[in-house]
């Protein structure tokens, strides 16, 4: 089964299923293609923030 993470809600769903690994969505991969570490860090920060917000609501 292929699972792609696009938001914090997706990440929370995947964590609940207990996978061995998962893929990240296009926005994350595109930010890694740009040779700017700040953009990549910002994208990681956004994904962590979304995941934290979803978990806090549960």
C-alpha positions as CSV (number, residue, x, y, z in Angstrom):
1,X,0.0,0.0,0.0
2,X,1.4,3.4,-1.0
3,X,0.7,6.3,1.4
4,X,1.7,9.9,0.5
5,X,1.9,12.6,3.2
6,X,0.6,16.0,2.1
7,X,-0.6,17.4,5.4
8,X,-0.5,16.9,9.2
9,X,-3.8,15.0,9.0
10,X,-2.2,12.6,6.5
11,X,0.8,12.2,8.8
12,X,-1.5,11.5,11.8
13,X,-3.4,8.9,9.9
14,X,-0.2,7.2,8.8
15,X,1.1,7.1,12.3
16,X,-2.1,5.5,13.5
17,X,-1.6,2.7,11.0
18,X,1.9,2.0,12.1
19,X,3.8,1.8,8.8
20,X,7.4,0.9,8.4
21,X,7.8,3.9,6.1
22,X,5.8,6.4,4.0
23,X,6.4,8.8,1.1
24,X,6.2,12.6,1.3
25,X,4.0,14.7,-1.0
26,X,5.1,16.9,-3.9
27,X,5.4,20.1,-1.9
28,X,8.0,18.6,0.3
29,X,9.9,17.0,-2.5
30,X,9.9,20.3,-4.6
31,X,11.2,22.2,-1.6
32,X,14.1,19.8,-1.4
33,X,14.9,20.3,-5.1
34,X,15.6,24.0,-4.5
35,X,19.2,24.5,-3.3
36,X,18.0,26.7,-0.4
37,X,18.2,25.0,3.0
38,X,15.9,27.6,4.5
39,X,13.0,26.6,2.3
40,X,13.5,22.9,3.1
41,X,13.6,23.7,6.8
42,X,10.4,25.8,6.5
43,X,8.6,23.0,4.8
44,X,9.7,20.5,7.5
45,X,8.5,23.0,10.1
46,X,5.1,23.3,8.5
47,X,4.6,19.6,8.4
48,X,5.6,19.3,12.1
49,X,3.3,22.1,13.0
50,X,0.3,20.6,11.1
51,X,1.0,17.2,12.7
52,X,1.2,18.7,16.2
53,X,-2.1,20.6,15.7
54,X,-3.9,17.5,14.5
55,X,-2.6,15.4,17.4
56,X,-3.6,18.1,19.9
57,X,-7.1,18.1,18.6
58,X,-7.5,14.3,19.0
